[in-house]
Amino acid sequence: MFAYIQIINQKSGINYGYVSFKFSNNNLYISALKGIVNTDKITIPISEITDIDEDTYYGWNRIKFNYNGKRFIFLYSGYGEFDYLRKNMMGAISIN
């Protein structure tokens, strides 16, 4: 799956761009397609994700969560990515 993502780190600022992501072995794997500086591949154990929230932003679905001191924001315009991310996270944690 593909999405536009923002990663907010209070110490180093905001990174953003398009990524591919998948779920496997209770992990969320994120790989940069273009635009994310110093963050080529990220592995996030689903059980360590906290503060999940979902809303809309100018009509686009958005899922936000915290992991390892960073805020991850996935933004979708359609094509099932939102449902895919939500469904796979629900197994380990519940969305507010």
VMD Tcl script that draws the C-alpha trace (Angstrom):
set ca {
  {0.00 0.00 0.00}
  {1.02 3.61 -0.50}
  {0.32 6.76 1.50}
  {1.46 10.28 2.19}
  {3.00 10.45 5.65}
  {4.31 13.06 8.05}
  {6.69 12.11 10.84}
  {6.92 14.74 13.55}
  {9.92 14.60 15.86}
  {10.03 17.37 18.47}
  {13.84 17.36 18.40}
  {14.59 17.18 14.68}
  {11.47 18.59 13.00}
  {9.07 17.22 10.41}
  {9.81 14.72 7.65}
  {7.21 13.98 5.01}
  {6.63 12.28 1.69}
  {5.16 9.26 -0.01}
  {5.82 5.81 1.39}
  {4.94 2.20 0.82}
  {3.88 0.26 3.87}
  {2.87 -3.24 4.83}
  {2.08 -5.36 7.85}
  {3.92 -8.59 8.60}
  {4.82 -10.50 11.79}
  {2.99 -7.97 14.02}
  {5.08 -5.11 12.62}
  {4.31 -2.13 10.42}
  {7.04 -1.67 7.80}
  {7.40 1.75 6.17}
  {9.72 2.47 3.22}
  {10.28 5.90 1.70}
  {9.42 6.38 -1.95}
  {10.68 9.98 -2.07}
  {11.01 12.99 0.20}
  {11.58 11.55 3.67}
  {15.00 12.60 4.89}
  {17.11 10.11 6.91}
  {14.19 7.68 7.21}
  {14.51 5.15 4.42}
  {13.03 2.17 6.29}
  {11.13 2.05 9.56}
  {9.96 -1.02 11.46}
  {7.27 -0.38 14.07}
  {6.04 -3.16 16.39}
  {2.26 -2.77 16.40}
  {2.10 -3.44 20.13}
  {4.28 -0.35 20.80}
  {2.01 2.10 18.95}
  {0.17 4.53 21.25}
  {-2.28 7.44 21.07}
  {-4.05 6.39 17.89}
  {-6.56 8.82 16.48}
  {-8.44 9.14 13.22}
  {-10.11 12.12 11.59}
  {-10.47 13.86 8.24}
  {-8.30 16.61 6.82}
  {-9.84 18.54 3.90}
  {-11.94 15.46 3.12}
  {-9.04 13.00 3.29}
  {-8.99 10.26 5.92}
  {-6.14 10.52 8.39}
  {-4.74 8.14 11.01}
  {-2.29 9.46 13.60}
  {-0.28 7.59 16.21}
  {2.82 7.85 18.36}
  {5.80 5.53 18.36}
  {9.24 5.98 19.91}
  {8.78 9.70 20.65}
  {7.53 10.53 17.15}
  {4.08 11.34 15.78}
  {3.18 9.48 12.57}
  {0.37 10.87 10.40}
  {-0.94 8.84 7.44}
  {-3.10 10.77 4.98}
  {-5.33 9.08 2.36}
  {-7.44 10.16 -0.56}
  {-8.98 6.75 -1.27}
  {-8.20 3.35 -2.79}
  {-8.52 1.38 0.47}
  {-5.27 2.34 2.20}
  {-7.10 3.82 5.20}
  {-9.13 0.64 5.72}
  {-6.03 -1.53 5.28}
  {-4.05 0.38 7.92}
  {-6.98 0.54 10.31}
  {-7.86 -3.16 9.96}
  {-4.30 -4.34 10.55}
  {-3.77 -2.13 13.60}
  {-7.05 -3.20 15.21}
  {-5.68 -6.65 16.04}
  {-3.25 -5.29 18.62}
  {-4.74 -1.95 19.63}
  {-8.01 -0.06 19.40}
  {-8.57 3.22 17.60}
  {-9.99 6.05 19.71}
}
mol new
graphics top color blue
foreach p $ca { graphics top sphere $p radius 0.5 }
foreach p [lrange $ca 0 end-1] q [lrange $ca 1 end] { graphics top cylinder $p $q radius 0.2 }
display resetview
